[in-house]
């Protein structure tokens, strides 16, 4: 597995791979890899000649009071995990390599899809994501890029700017990988104590309740939101950031569910903010 740490290195590598006629799959990550990340990489492995993973804690997508400094950085352990896929190359730059002195260009997805859900709670977050993903797509010359449904709004935003900016990359959404307990895998799970991890099961449990109500015939959005919120409120360590329902992938407000629909939640367990979601009411493609 090649370790590439400068933009010049990754550009030389991908130029060579393209000259050889290889297809390239890109998996953008912030490291602290877990099984969820590996499911993206394995999918990329199946569908492309070359798999490139970026392992980069991107400063521009964190707000001033968020966990950028504290975010886990465990590159050696990440490499061991990537070798098992296996991955061809990992791009692991310093922030100053991606944003050198004088840097002043950002990709800003305007409009409603970035202002709701996590966008409402994390101003500037999607600007940072869109900027770094655009740079990574350019550097990697990817044919396909892989993103988790875990960050469903991110998938919608990425698909939007890729279409708007005529970027020639196919975006693939991969289902959420969960622990046996139902907890969605996340790099932030390692912040939690055992008691908090137990409390965090309320996220997937509440979503399952909402989904079961829908499957039992409940189509009213407010009723489903109430079922989910009531379940979360039973957990003392949990504080709701949002419980929301939108059409998917348009992210438009709806009152009744009769199309593919995103039921998404963000919940703080102690100090750790977790997100989870389920897509109900149809084909998720
Ligand atoms: P992150 O390192 O948290 O920025 O995540 C990198 C990519 O992995 C994103 O596309 C995430 O949506 C995806 N991802 C993170 N956790 C999961 C999970 N539990 N299941 C599927 N994909 C995930």
Boltz pocket constraint, residues with backbone or C-beta under 6 A from the ligand:
constraints:
  - pocket:
      binder: B
      contacts: [[A, 28], [A, 29], [A, 30], [A, 31], [A, 36], [A, 37], [A, 39], [A, 40], [A, 146], [A, 147], [A, 148], [A, 149], [A, 150], [A, 151], [A, 174], [A, 175], [A, 176], [A, 177], [A, 178], [A, 184], [A, 185], [A, 186], [A, 187]]
      max_distance: 6.0
